[in-house]
Amino acid sequence: MSLVTCKGLSKSYGDKQALKQVDISLNAGNPIALVGPNGAGKTTLFSLLCGYIKPTSGEISLLGHPPGSAALLGRIASLPQDAQLDPNLDVLTQLSFFASLQGFDSKAANAEALRVLNLVDLSDSAKHKPKSLSHGMAKRVSIAQALIGSPELVLLDEPTAGLDPANAKKIRELVKSLSAKTTFIISSHNLDELEKLCDQVLYLEQGQLQQSVSMSEAQHEDYLTVTMQRCAPASLINAVLGLADISAVEERENNQFLIKHNSQQAYAIEIALLQLFKQNNWQYKAILKGRTLEEKLFS
Amino acid sequence: MENNPQANSTIKNTLLLAQFEVKKMLFNPRGLIALIAFSLVWMLILLYPISGASTFLINPDFRTVIEGFFGINAVSELFEWPVAELAVYWIAALYLFPLFSIFVSADQFASDKARGTLRFLTQRVGRDSLFFGRFIGHMLLQSLLLCLTVIATIVLAVSRETSLLLPALYSGLIVSINLIIVLLPYTALMAILSLYASSARQATIYAILVWAAMSITIAIINSYLPIINVLKWLLPGSQISLMINTQGLQSFMYAPIALIQACALLFAGKLYINRSAL
């Protein structure tokens, strides 16, 4: 069964059309990314999927049910953008209450709340009130609440925005470790992060679904992206163009070069490049098979 | 530990929400401040007018003052109450509890909606459960406070005359049930206003506007078309001035008005929460 299906989904706020005729079909599995510029309609799409708002036209089906239906309660969770917990009650009380609403008895609800807080490394803050938490900690608590009862689908709206790099990494690892049981749909502006986590990328612009890119397809494309430590770009481009089967080399920002080739032989280009670097004593930072997500979406 | 328990029924979640609402009000600083203010006001009412009730209800001067204020025969029943303390309590409570209800139930949804907290809840409970759970929670809390004031009044009456225990308990029970019924439409209307407003204060302002606007509109319509006198029953609390002159089981004769109003408002609220963006 399809996890998420949207047909002709549109949403208007007065004159402004936030989503225009969006068709999506997503299956359960690895994390799915939702990208797009500010105001592209990402949060609107999330709010529609969660049932917070109703579409102007079109249909949505989650696990075979419309959003907000009783059959979905507890099976779908989300980290809504900017939603905050009640400032007057401590974190554990609120998370335990959420768990009890999902059917846990009071003892199990408490244990479940502590389990999810532990997942985001915040079990020490269980007795704190949301007011005393930093922005990043509050966000991690909100992520924790989305994991109560291991739902089948979790929508995360900018989960790592505002987190320090160490905690952002932990969240990415957490998503990865839980993705066997739970399908995550993640909206983010951090393309590197999405590249590491997601298999499928939906690109939304001006309320329309512009592209749906599959990461696994990237492996079959005849591109290599090379990031160099330091080198003279002009001489590198010339030298690479001198190798066999290279059709184009373009310089991107930060000493990054996009190499298009038509070699049929596995690793032939990679080996030739490494030999070239060795001869010229050029230090490389990274060699990526295919193109970066940024390159795929914006060029 | 990871397990996925069976989902709760709608009724169970409604009751869990109601229970949590009471707990939230009783155990957080804002709730406690409201509770202290409530207790102080009632302590004053209990100490002065209610504890002195037996003396001044017998006093003919007091009767003249009251009749001058409410009209002759408009309060005749007041002097028939077997327990004088409860008679005075009845007047005070009929006017004060609805007022208290407007303030105490103004935040059934407003802050949580503005803060986005409702979004955490709607993934776990249906909107009907959320609406009725919060409403029941606020009704439970008000009923609890109301019963405490009735018990305090009974204690005052019995401390004056021990033989009053049984009539006081009987009148107390009738008064409590009647007052709870009176509060139903107030709390239901506040639930709707609180869903619409973005803060408790705004909900309270809307309440004042609704009552003022409705009273003026009804008065205007009545002056032109006196036949539609029944319109006044649309407004919650319109029966209160008539209830003052009732006692015992007779006071239940106005209960259907409040019950019908509450049902209509709850139905409107149920439709509204299901259609609104949270």
Contacts between the chains, C-beta under 8 A, distances in Angstrom:
chain1	res1	chain2	res2	distance
A	47	B	277	7.8
A	50	B	119	7.1
A	50	B	122	7.6
A	50	B	123	6.7
A	51	B	122	6.7
A	52	B	119	5.9
A	52	B	122	6.9
A	52	B	277	6.2
A	52	B	278	5.1
A	53	B	277	4.4
A	53	B	278	8.0
A	54	B	275	7.5
A	54	B	277	7.4
A	68	B	122	7.1
A	68	B	126	7.8
A	68	B	127	7.2
A	70	B	7	8.0
A	70	B	10	7.3
A	70	B	126	5.6
A	73	B	7	5.8
A	73	B	123	6.9
A	73	B	124	5.8
A	73	B	125	6.6
A	73	B	126	6.8
A	74	B	4	7.7
A	74	B	7	5.5
A	74	B	123	7.5
A	74	B	124	5.9
A	76	B	123	6.2
A	77	B	123	5.5
A	78	B	119	7.6
A	78	B	123	6.5
A	80	B	116	5.8
A	80	B	119	4.4
A	80	B	120	7.6
A	82	B	116	5.9
A	83	B	115	7.2
A	83	B	116	3.0
A	83	B	117	6.7
A	83	B	119	4.6
A	83	B	120	6.4
A	84	B	115	4.8
A	84	B	116	5.8
A	84	B	117	6.5
A	85	B	117	6.2
A	85	B	120	7.0
A	86	B	24	7.5
A	86	B	112	7.0
A	86	B	115	7.5
A	86	B	117	5.5
A	87	B	115	7.9
A	88	B	24	7.3
A	88	B	28	4.0
A	88	B	29	6.9
A	88	B	30	6.6
A	89	B	24	6.6
A	89	B	28	6.7
A	94	B	120	7.9
A	97	B	16	7.7
A	97	B	20	5.6
A	98	B	120	6.4
A	98	B	121	7.7
A	98	B	124	5.8
A	100	B	16	6.0
A	101	B	8	6.6
A	101	B	13	5.6
A	101	B	16	6.0
A	101	B	17	7.6
A	101	B	121	7.3
A	101	B	124	4.1
A	101	B	125	5.4
A	102	B	5	6.9
A	102	B	7	7.1
A	102	B	8	7.5
A	102	B	124	5.4
A	103	B	5	3.7
A	103	B	6	5.3
A	103	B	7	5.2
A	103	B	8	5.0
A	104	B	5	5.3
A	105	B	5	7.7
A	108	B	1	7.8
A	108	B	3	7.7
A	108	B	5	7.1
A	111	B	1	5.8
A	112	B	1	7.2
A	115	B	1	6.0
A	115	B	2	7.4
A	142	B	120	8.0
A	145	B	120	5.9
A	149	B	4	5.7
A	149	B	5	7.4
A	150	B	2	5.5
A	150	B	4	6.3
